[in-house]
Amino acid sequence: SSERWEVRIPPNVVRRKLDPSWRGGFSLGLDWGLSRTGLAISKGFCIRPLTVLELRGQKLERRLVEMASKQEVDEFIVGVPKSSDGKETEQSNKVRSFAGRFAVVAAERGWRVYLQDEHGTSIEATDHMIAEGIGNCKGRGVDAYAAMKVLERYFGCMGEGIEMVVPKQPELQKKLFEGPPQDLDFF
C-alpha cells in the first residue's frame, strides 16, 4: 500500500483520538545525544521527566528495552533536532542512525519508533527549568526535560508531522503490524 507508515500504524496519540476507550501502552520520549540521552514518559496525559542515561550503543539500547518493559511502553518518540530554518543537521543525521538501529530492536517486541521534530525544545526545557526554579540548567537535568518537551510537542500536535522509523526486514514489519504480545494483566 502506498499509504504512509504513520497512517498504517498510527502512534498512540492518534489511536486514542480515534478510539477514546483504546488501552494501549505508554510513550517514552527520548532526547538522544552522543554522551547523554534524556528520557521522559507519558502515562495518559501525564508527562514527566524520567531519567538521563549516560550510555551509548548496545548498552543504551538494552537499558531502553529494560525500562520500556518495566514501564509498559510500546512506542518511542525520538526528538530530531533541525536547524532554525527546518533543515536537517549533522546531529539530526546521528539521531536518525540511532533511531534506525533501535527500531530493529524495538520491532522484535512489536514496539514502534517515531521521529518528532524537536526544533527549539532544549531552549524551552531550559526556560521551563528556570521558571520552575529547578536547580542546575546546564548538564544532566535539562536532557530529561528536553525529552519531556519532545513528548509535549508530540501530544500537542496530536502526532502531526511524526515520522515512523521502519526496519527493512519484512518479518519485523509484520511484528509491528501485530503489535506487542498481549499481556493479560495489562488489560
HELIX and SHEET records of a PDB file:
HELIX    1   1 TRP A    5  ARG A    8  1                                   4    
HELIX    2   2 ASN A   12  LEU A   18  1                                   7    
HELIX    3   3 GLY A   57  GLN A   71  1                                  15    
HELIX    4   4 GLU A   90  ALA A  107  1                                  18    
HELIX    5   5 THR A  121  GLU A  132  1                                  12    
HELIX    6   6 ARG A  140  GLY A  156  1                                  17    
HELIX    7   7 PRO A  170  GLU A  178  1                                   9    
HELIX    8   8 LEU A  184  PHE A  186  5                                   3    
SHEET    1   A 6 CYS A  46  LEU A  53  0                                        
SHEET    2   A 6 THR A  37  LYS A  43 -1                                        
SHEET    3   A 6 PHE A  26  ASP A  31 -1                                        
SHEET    4   A 6 VAL A  73  VAL A  80  1                                        
SHEET    5   A 6 ARG A 112  ASP A 117  1                                        
SHEET    6   A 6 GLU A 163  MET A 164 -1                                        
END                                                                             
